[in-house]
Amino acid sequence: MTPVRRAGALLAAILLAALLAGCAGTGAAGDGGNAAQGTSRETLTVFAAASLKASFTELAARFEKENPGTGVTLSFAGSSDLSTQISQGAPADVFASADTSNMARLQDAGLVDGQPRDFAINTLAIAVPAGNPAGIGSFADLARSGTKLVMCARQVPCGAAAAAVEQQTGTDLSPVSEENSVADVLGKVSSGEADAGLVYVTDVRAAGGKVDSVPFPESAAAVNTYPIATLAGSRNKTAAAKFLGLVAGPEGREVLAAAGFGPAAGSR
């Protein structure tokens, strides 16, 4: 063999060895490859109403601890915004809404897998800056001239609930601002931009001492039921079903009750 041919054969052998080594390195751990490289971590994407942020953050941490091969990505916003995002193709595995209407909207579009599960209820409260400087004492006070009221937009569950109380009581509210989520309403109240805001009982509790709460009996006219469901486009329906079981099960009820949520009918 000539020196040129020997050099060519040697180069070919080196390239073949490198190719084989590369294939071995990307194989499964059981095939002799690197165990860390061969292990994949699943991701579960959960879209949830803004009022669920504290509770679902805790439940996601528990889920990851109980299912070490799965990570949970949480996205919080107003239920109507999340429903729109899902309708437009946003990838998600689970949707938890602050009302049944936004869930029904996805069901009608064929975007929900199976039957949603009601897992909690929530009621409205009036949030006021610490010390209640405007002296808000009732739902009727929100209609008082000069009162800077902030509430959710009517298409958002907390806004729809406020509208139901308005209609029930014959009160005409004139908010200075309508927001896309309860988190935005609460932010304007805690910063002193508003005299009062209509949010959920759970949001006032989560805010700690940043705001005070003014409960009002008329809130019973608009109790929001929270459903949760696996989405039809989920790529991880097994993990999604496990997460639903955690939320609707004893652990979930414990965490939600601590946040101020009530149990949904049939979930006790």
C-alpha positions as CSV (number, residue, x, y, z in Angstrom):
1,M,0.0,0.0,0.0
2,T,1.4,3.4,-0.9
3,P,2.0,6.1,1.7
4,V,-1.0,8.1,0.4
5,R,-3.3,5.1,0.6
6,R,-2.1,4.3,4.1
7,A,-2.8,7.8,5.2
8,G,-6.2,7.7,3.7
9,A,-7.1,4.5,5.4
10,L,-5.9,5.8,8.7
11,L,-8.0,8.9,8.3
12,A,-11.1,6.9,7.5
13,A,-10.5,4.7,10.5
14,I,-10.2,7.7,12.8
15,L,-13.4,9.2,11.4
16,L,-15.3,5.9,11.8
17,A,-14.2,5.6,15.4
18,A,-15.3,9.1,16.2
19,L,-18.7,8.5,14.7
20,L,-19.2,5.4,16.7
21,A,-18.1,7.1,19.9
22,G,-20.6,9.9,19.2
23,C,-23.5,7.5,18.7
24,A,-22.6,5.7,22.0
25,G,-22.5,9.0,23.9
26,T,-26.1,10.0,22.9
27,G,-27.7,6.6,23.6
28,A,-30.0,5.6,26.6
29,A,-28.3,5.0,29.9
30,G,-29.0,1.3,29.5
31,D,-27.1,1.2,26.2
32,G,-23.8,2.1,27.8
33,G,-24.1,5.8,27.2
34,N,-23.8,8.6,29.8
35,A,-26.7,8.3,32.3
36,A,-27.2,12.1,32.6
37,Q,-27.3,12.5,28.8
38,G,-29.7,9.6,28.4
39,T,-32.2,11.0,30.9
40,S,-35.0,13.3,29.7
41,R,-37.1,15.5,32.0
42,E,-40.8,15.9,31.1
43,T,-42.4,19.4,31.4
44,L,-46.0,19.9,32.3
45,T,-47.4,23.4,31.3
46,V,-50.2,24.7,33.5
47,F,-52.3,27.8,32.6
48,A,-54.1,29.0,35.7
49,A,-56.2,32.0,36.8
50,A,-54.2,34.7,38.5
51,S,-56.1,34.2,41.8
52,L,-54.5,30.7,42.0
53,K,-50.9,31.9,41.9
54,A,-50.0,31.2,45.5
55,S,-51.9,27.9,45.8
56,F,-50.7,26.5,42.5
57,T,-47.1,27.5,43.1
58,E,-47.1,25.4,46.3
59,L,-48.9,22.5,44.6
60,A,-46.5,22.5,41.7
61,A,-43.6,22.3,44.1
62,R,-45.3,19.3,45.8
63,F,-46.0,17.7,42.4
64,E,-42.4,18.0,41.3
65,K,-41.2,16.4,44.6
66,E,-43.6,13.5,44.2
67,N,-42.8,13.2,40.5
68,P,-39.1,13.8,40.2
69,G,-39.1,13.2,36.4
70,T,-41.5,16.0,35.7
71,G,-41.1,19.8,35.9
72,V,-44.1,22.1,36.1
73,T,-44.2,25.4,34.2
74,L,-46.9,27.8,35.5
75,S,-48.5,30.6,33.6
76,F,-50.9,33.0,35.4
77,A,-53.2,35.6,34.0
78,G,-56.9,36.4,33.7
79,S,-58.9,33.4,32.8
80,S,-60.3,35.1,29.6
81,D,-56.8,35.9,28.4
82,L,-55.6,32.3,29.0
83,S,-58.6,30.9,27.3
84,T,-57.9,33.1,24.3
85,Q,-54.3,32.1,24.2
86,I,-55.2,28.4,24.3
87,S,-57.8,29.0,21.5
88,Q,-55.0,30.6,19.4
89,G,-52.8,27.6,19.8
90,A,-50.6,28.3,22.9
91,P,-49.1,25.0,24.0
92,A,-50.4,23.9,27.4
93,D,-51.3,20.7,29.2
94,V,-53.7,21.9,31.9
95,F,-56.1,24.8,32.3
96,A,-57.6,26.0,35.6
97,S,-60.2,28.7,35.2
98,A,-61.7,31.1,37.8
99,D,-65.1,30.5,36.2
100,T,-67.0,27.8,34.2
101,S,-67.8,30.0,31.2
102,N,-64.2,30.3,30.0
103,M,-63.8,26.5,30.4
104,A,-67.0,25.9,28.5
105,R,-65.7,28.1,25.7
106,L,-62.8,25.8,25.2
107,Q,-65.0,22.7,25.5
108,D,-67.2,24.0,22.7
109,A,-64.1,24.5,20.6
110,G,-63.1,20.9,21.2
111,L,-59.9,21.9,23.1
112,V,-60.6,20.1,26.4
113,D,-59.9,16.5,26.9
114,G,-62.6,14.8,29.0
115,Q,-64.8,16.4,31.6
116,P,-63.5,19.3,33.7
117,R,-63.4,18.9,37.4
118,D,-64.7,21.6,39.8
119,F,-62.2,22.0,42.6
120,A,-62.8,25.2,44.5
121,I,-65.1,28.2,44.9
122,N,-64.3,31.8,45.6
123,T,-66.2,35.0,46.6
124,L,-65.6,38.7,46.2
125,A,-64.3,41.1,48.8
126,I,-63.6,44.8,48.8
127,A,-59.8,45.5,49.0
128,V,-58.8,48.9,50.4
129,P,-55.4,50.4,51.2
130,A,-54.1,49.6,54.6
131,G,-56.1,51.7,57.2
132,N,-59.0,52.2,54.7
133,P,-58.4,56.0,54.3
134,A,-61.5,56.5,52.2
135,G,-63.7,54.9,54.9
136,I,-65.3,52.3,52.6
137,G,-67.7,50.2,54.7
138,S,-70.1,48.6,52.2
139,F,-70.7,47.7,48.6
140,A,-72.9,50.7,48.2
141,D,-70.0,52.9,49.2
142,L,-68.2,51.9,46.0
143,A,-70.8,54.0,44.1
144,R,-70.2,57.1,46.2
145,S,-69.2,60.2,44.3
146,G,-65.4,60.7,44.2
147,T,-64.6,57.1,45.1
148,K,-61.7,55.8,43.0
149,L,-62.8,52.2,42.3
150,V,-60.8,49.7,40.4
151,M,-62.3,46.4,39.2
152,C,-61.8,43.6,36.7
153,A,-63.0,44.0,33.1
154,R,-66.4,42.4,32.6
155,Q,-65.1,39.6,30.5
156,V,-62.8,38.5,33.4
157,P,-64.4,36.2,36.0
158,C,-63.9,38.7,38.9
159,G,-65.5,41.4,36.7
160,A,-68.4,39.2,35.7
161,A,-69.0,38.4,39.4
162,A,-69.0,42.1,40.3
163,A,-71.5,42.8,37.5
164,A,-73.7,40.1,38.9
165,V,-73.7,41.8,42.3
166,E,-74.4,45.2,40.7
167,Q,-77.4,43.8,39.0
168,Q,-78.6,41.9,42.1
169,T,-78.3,45.0,44.3
170,G,-79.3,47.7,41.7
171,T,-76.0,49.5,42.3
172,D,-74.4,51.4,39.4
173,L,-70.6,51.3,39.7
174,S,-68.3,53.6,37.8
175,P,-64.7,52.3,38.1
176,V,-61.8,54.6,37.2
177,S,-60.0,51.6,35.7
178,E,-60.9,48.1,34.6
179,E,-58.1,45.5,34.7
180,N,-57.5,42.2,33.0
181,S,-56.8,40.3,36.3
182,V,-57.4,40.5,40.0
183,A,-53.6,40.8,40.5
184,D,-53.7,44.1,38.6
185,V,-56.6,45.4,40.6
186,L,-54.9,44.5,43.9
187,G,-51.7,46.2,42.7
188,K,-53.5,49.5,42.2
189,V,-55.2,49.3,45.6
190,S,-52.0,48.4,47.5
191,S,-50.1,51.2,45.8
192,G,-52.7,53.7,46.8
193,E,-53.8,54.5,43.3
194,A,-57.3,53.5,44.1
195,D,-59.6,53.9,47.2
196,A,-61.0,50.4,46.7
197,G,-61.0,47.4,44.4
198,L,-63.2,44.3,43.9
199,V,-61.1,41.2,44.2
200,Y,-61.4,37.7,45.7
201,V,-61.3,36.9,49.4
202,T,-58.2,34.8,48.6
203,D,-56.4,37.7,47.0
204,V,-56.8,39.9,50.1
205,R,-55.5,37.1,52.3
206,A,-52.5,36.5,50.0
207,A,-51.6,40.3,50.1
208,G,-51.0,40.1,53.8
209,G,-50.9,43.6,55.4
210,K,-50.6,45.5,52.1
211,V,-54.4,45.9,52.0
212,D,-57.4,45.6,54.3
213,S,-60.6,43.7,53.5
214,V,-64.2,44.9,53.7
215,P,-66.5,41.9,53.4
216,F,-70.0,42.4,52.1
217,P,-73.0,40.1,52.3
218,E,-74.0,40.8,48.7
219,S,-71.0,38.8,47.5
220,A,-73.1,35.6,48.0
221,A,-75.0,36.6,44.9
222,A,-71.9,35.7,42.8
223,V,-69.9,32.7,43.9
224,N,-67.3,31.6,41.3
225,T,-66.7,27.9,40.7
226,Y,-63.2,27.0,39.6
227,P,-62.9,24.0,37.1
228,I,-59.6,22.3,35.9
229,A,-59.1,20.1,32.9
230,T,-56.5,18.5,30.7
231,L,-56.3,20.1,27.3
232,A,-56.9,18.1,24.1
233,G,-53.5,19.2,22.7
234,S,-51.5,18.1,25.7
235,R,-48.4,16.0,25.0
236,N,-48.2,14.8,28.5
237,K,-51.7,13.6,29.5
238,T,-50.5,11.1,32.1
239,A,-48.7,13.8,34.1
240,A,-51.7,16.1,33.5
241,A,-54.1,13.6,35.0
242,K,-51.8,13.2,38.0
243,F,-51.7,17.0,38.5
244,L,-55.5,17.2,38.3
245,G,-55.7,14.5,40.9
246,L,-53.4,16.4,43.2
247,V,-55.4,19.7,42.9
248,A,-58.8,18.0,43.4
249,G,-57.6,15.6,46.0
250,P,-57.0,16.0,49.8
251,E,-53.6,17.7,49.4
252,G,-55.1,20.2,47.0
253,R,-58.1,20.9,49.1
254,E,-55.8,21.5,52.1
255,V,-53.6,24.1,50.3
256,L,-56.6,25.8,48.7
257,A,-58.5,26.0,52.0
258,A,-55.5,27.6,53.6
259,A,-55.6,30.3,50.9
260,G,-59.3,31.0,51.6
261,F,-60.9,29.0,48.8
262,G,-64.1,27.0,49.6
263,P,-64.7,23.5,48.4
264,A,-66.6,23.0,45.2
265,A,-69.8,21.0,45.3
266,G,-69.0,17.3,45.1
267,S,-65.3,17.8,45.9
268,R,-65.6,17.5,49.7
